[in-house]
Amino acid sequence: MKKLLLSAIMLLGMNSLASAQVEEPKNAPEVEFALQLKVTLGDAYNCGETQHGLRTIIPITGGTFEGPNIKGTIINGGADYQLANTAINRTELEAIYCIKTDDGVNIHVRNRGIISNGKDANGNPTFYFKAAPQFEAPADSKYAWMNNSLFLCSPDFSQQFKGIVLNVWRVK
């Protein structure tokens, strides 16, 4: 009987905690625009349906980038590795490539993200595409600040460009 009473009290306490409203914290991170990448792409190919999903590879063939403190070209030879789970309309992506600044500094980029197609609470179609690039710049370069920051990116489909345009923000 004691156990039953204790369980009921615990459940009541959990229900009151679950219904309590949590205020949004006042210290939400801010972002600042860092750069825009205009990435040219080769023809996609796939490895078929693997044990993890449909594996697709999209070659990265070049492009340009520019931001307030950086500008240059995207080096040919990288790729975007995508893994699609068609049952839930979700694709994980990992793009690995290098960029070269106008002053000759090579920076490694690894960009991981999610593409998801679904429906909202009203049954309307939704599209989500966000990624988090990581930059690996020489520690003794003026781009070393990129090593010590988190970044978020989102595609820009409004521009007419053969490839993909990614806008990148640094989390402050």
N, C-alpha and C positions, 0 to 999 in steps of 0.2 A: 504494500500500500504506500509506504514511504517513497519507494522508487517511482511509482506512478505519479504521485503528487509532485515530486521533484522534477520529473520529465515535463509535466504540464506547466510548471512555473518557468522552466527553461524555454519551452516553446513560446509561451506568452512574451517572455523577454526578447526573444529573437524576432518575433513578429513586430514588436514595438520598435526595435532597432531598424528593421527592414523598411518600415513605413516612415521613418524620420527623414526629413529632407536635408540633403547636404548642400551647403552653399558652395558656389564655385569659388575656388581659391583666388585671391587677389593677385598672386604672383605668376600668372600665366606667362609662358615664354613669348618673347617678341621675335619677329623675323625681319631680316633685311635682304633685299634683292642682291644676289651675288653674281650671277651670270646667266646667259642664255646660250644653250648649245643647239646648233643646227647640224644634226647628225645625218650623213648620207648612208644608205643601206644597200646591201647586195640582195640577191635573191635568197629567200628563205628556203630551208630544206628541213626535213625532219627525220627522226630515227624511229618513227612509228610509235605505237602504244607500248610503253615500257611498264614495268611493275610499279612505277611511280606516276605514270600519266603519259600524255602525248608530249614528247620532247621535240621542240623546234629550235633551230639555230638560225639567227639572222646576222649575217656578216656586217660589221661596221667598216665602211670603206673610206671614211673621211668626214669632212665638214669643217665648220668654224665655230668659234665661241667668243663671247664678248660680255664683259661686265664692267662695273665702275673701276675696278682695280686689276683687271686681267683681260687679255685678248690673245687669240691665236688660232691654231688649227687642230683638228682631230686627226690623229695618226691612223692610217689604214692598217687593218690587221686585227682589230678586236672583234667581239661578237656579243650578241644579246642571246642568252640561253634561256628559253622559256619552257616551263613545265605546266601543261594545261590539264586540269581536272574537269572534263566535259560534263560530268554528272552534276557538278555544282556551279558550272560556268565561272570558274576561277582559274587564273593563270598566275604563277609565280615567275618573276623574271630576275635575271642577274646578268647585267651587262658589264663586261670587263674590257677595258681599252685604255689608251693613253692619249693625252693631249700635249701639245707643245705650244708654249707661249711665244709671242712675237719676239721676245728677247732670248729665246733658245732654251728655256727650261722645260724638261719633260716631267709630266705629272701623271701618275697612275690613277685610274678611276675604277671603282667597283660600285655599281649602282644596283641595289636590290629593291624590288617592289612587288606590287600586287595589281592585277587587273581583274575586276569582277563585274559581271553583269547579273542583275537580279531584278527584284521588284520591291517597291516600297510598301508601306502598310496599306495603301489604297490600291495596290496592284499595278501601279505605273512602273514602266521600265526605269532602271537605274544603271548608271555606269560609274565605276570607281577606278581611277588609275593614279596611283601615287607611288613614289619611290624615295629612297634615302641614299643618295650618293655619298661615298667616302673618297676623299682625295688624299693621295700620298705624294707630297711634294718634298724636294730636298730640304733637309732641316736647316741648311745654311743659306737658303734662298729667301727672297722677299715674299715668296708664296707659302712660307712655313705656317702662316696663320691658318691655312686650310687643313693642316694636320690636327689642329686642336679645336675644331668646331664640328658641330652636327649640321647636316644639310637636309633639306626636303626638296623634292622636285615634282613637277606636274607638267603634263604635255600641253602644248598650245596648238590646237587644231585649226585655229582661225587663220593662220598664215598659209599661203600657197607655197609649199616647199616639198620637193621630192625627198622624203625621208621623215624624220621626226624632229620636232622642236621641243626642247625641254627648258622650262624656266626653273631656276634653282635659287632657293633662299637659304641663307645662313640663320640658324637659330641663335639668337643673342643670349 
